[in-house]
Amino acid sequence: MEAKKIIEAILFAAARPVSMEELKKYLKEREIKKAIKDLIEDYKQSAIEIVEIDGKYVMQLRNEYAEYAKKFAPMELSKALLKTLAIIAYHQPIKQSELKKIIGSQVYDYVKQLKKKGFIRTKKEGKTKVIELTTYFYD
């Protein structure tokens, strides 16, 4: 089925959730739904899965296999995130309020992203947070 291959290619290349509206630029909704259903079935025995998140579809590693692939996946960090991470590494432990004075209010988003990627951990201290590097950063 050509539709299935098209959807598979899009989800693989996107590496992010893709909406039905985006997919409808290439195929009819009926074809998309059938193709996704078939792909979900095809990937049942795989380390890869296709899931729906908030009405969007994404191809991702199953949780139980993500740890194995983590070190092989390319890490893409913006210059701003790298700068923030460097400041944290140099000053750690550092209070988020101190980091805000250095970087500005966008620090909250940067801290959230770095924590999500596993580079830092935070702990509450009064009205602020104390930020430290994780062992993943050193790996």
C-alpha positions as CSV (number, residue, x, y, z in Angstrom):
1,M,0.0,0.0,0.0
2,E,1.6,3.3,-1.2
3,A,-0.2,5.4,1.5
4,K,1.3,3.3,4.3
5,K,4.9,3.9,2.9
6,I,4.2,7.6,2.5
7,I,3.0,7.9,6.1
8,E,5.9,5.8,7.4
9,A,8.4,8.0,5.5
10,I,6.9,11.2,6.8
11,L,6.8,10.0,10.5
12,F,10.3,8.7,10.3
13,A,11.7,11.9,8.8
14,A,9.7,14.3,10.9
15,A,11.0,13.0,14.3
16,R,8.1,14.9,15.9
17,P,4.4,14.6,16.2
18,V,2.7,15.2,12.8
19,S,-0.9,16.4,12.6
20,M,-3.7,14.9,10.5
21,E,-3.9,18.3,8.7
22,E,-0.3,18.0,7.7
23,L,-0.8,14.4,6.4
24,K,-3.9,15.4,4.5
25,K,-1.7,17.5,2.2
26,Y,-0.6,14.2,0.7
27,L,-3.4,11.7,1.3
28,K,-7.1,11.4,2.0
29,E,-8.1,11.1,5.7
30,R,-9.5,7.6,5.1
31,E,-6.2,6.5,3.6
32,I,-4.3,8.0,6.5
33,K,-6.3,6.3,9.2
34,K,-6.0,2.9,7.5
35,A,-2.3,3.4,6.9
36,I,-1.7,4.4,10.5
37,K,-3.7,1.5,11.8
38,D,-1.7,-0.9,9.6
39,L,1.6,0.7,10.6
40,I,0.7,0.4,14.3
41,E,0.1,-3.3,13.8
42,D,3.3,-3.8,11.7
43,Y,5.4,-2.2,14.5
44,K,3.9,-4.3,17.3
45,Q,6.9,-6.6,17.4
46,S,9.4,-3.8,17.0
47,A,11.4,-1.5,19.3
48,I,9.7,1.3,17.4
49,E,6.1,2.3,17.8
50,I,3.7,4.7,16.3
51,V,1.5,6.5,18.8
52,E,-1.1,9.3,18.8
53,I,-0.4,12.2,21.1
54,D,-3.0,15.0,21.2
55,G,-4.4,14.2,17.8
56,K,-0.9,14.0,16.2
57,Y,1.1,10.9,15.2
58,V,4.7,10.2,16.0
59,M,7.2,7.4,15.4
60,Q,9.2,6.8,18.5
61,L,11.2,4.2,20.4
62,R,9.3,2.2,22.9
63,N,10.2,3.2,26.5
64,E,11.8,-0.1,27.4
65,Y,14.4,0.4,24.5
66,A,15.0,4.1,24.7
67,E,17.8,3.7,27.3
68,Y,19.8,1.5,24.9
69,A,19.6,4.0,22.0
70,K,20.1,7.2,24.1
71,K,23.9,7.4,23.7
72,F,23.8,6.8,20.0
73,A,21.2,9.4,19.1
74,P,22.7,12.7,18.0
75,M,22.2,15.4,20.6
76,E,21.0,18.7,19.1
77,L,21.3,21.7,21.4
78,S,21.0,25.2,20.4
79,K,23.8,27.7,21.2
80,A,21.6,29.2,23.9
81,L,21.1,25.8,25.6
82,L,24.8,25.0,25.3
83,K,25.6,28.4,26.9
84,T,23.2,27.8,29.7
85,L,24.6,24.3,30.3
86,A,28.1,25.7,30.3
87,I,27.2,28.3,32.9
88,I,25.5,25.7,35.1
89,A,28.5,23.4,34.8
90,Y,30.9,26.2,35.8
91,H,28.9,27.5,38.7
92,Q,27.1,24.4,39.9
93,P,25.2,24.1,42.2
94,I,23.6,27.4,41.0
95,K,20.2,28.9,42.0
96,Q,17.8,29.4,39.1
97,S,17.4,33.0,40.3
98,E,21.2,33.6,39.9
99,L,21.0,32.0,36.5
100,K,18.2,34.3,35.5
101,K,20.4,37.4,36.3
102,I,23.0,36.0,33.9
103,I,20.8,34.8,31.1
104,G,17.4,36.5,31.5
105,S,13.9,35.3,31.8
106,Q,14.2,32.7,29.0
107,V,16.2,30.7,31.6
108,Y,12.9,29.0,32.7
109,D,12.4,27.5,29.3
110,Y,16.1,26.5,29.0
111,V,16.1,24.8,32.4
112,K,12.9,22.9,31.4
113,Q,14.5,21.7,28.2
114,L,17.8,20.7,29.8
115,K,16.0,18.9,32.5
116,K,13.8,17.1,29.9
117,K,17.0,16.0,28.0
118,G,18.5,14.7,31.3
119,F,21.4,17.0,31.6
120,I,20.4,18.7,34.9
121,R,18.3,18.1,38.0
122,T,16.6,20.7,40.1
123,K,15.5,20.8,43.7
124,K,13.3,23.4,45.4
125,E,15.0,25.8,47.7
126,G,12.6,28.5,49.0
127,K,11.1,30.4,46.1
128,T,13.8,29.2,43.7
129,K,15.4,26.0,42.5
130,V,19.0,24.8,42.8
131,I,20.3,23.4,39.6
132,E,23.0,20.7,39.3
133,L,24.4,18.5,36.5
134,T,23.4,14.8,36.2
135,T,25.7,11.9,35.5
136,Y,24.2,11.9,32.0
137,F,25.9,15.2,31.3
138,Y,29.3,13.7,32.1
139,D,28.6,10.6,30.0
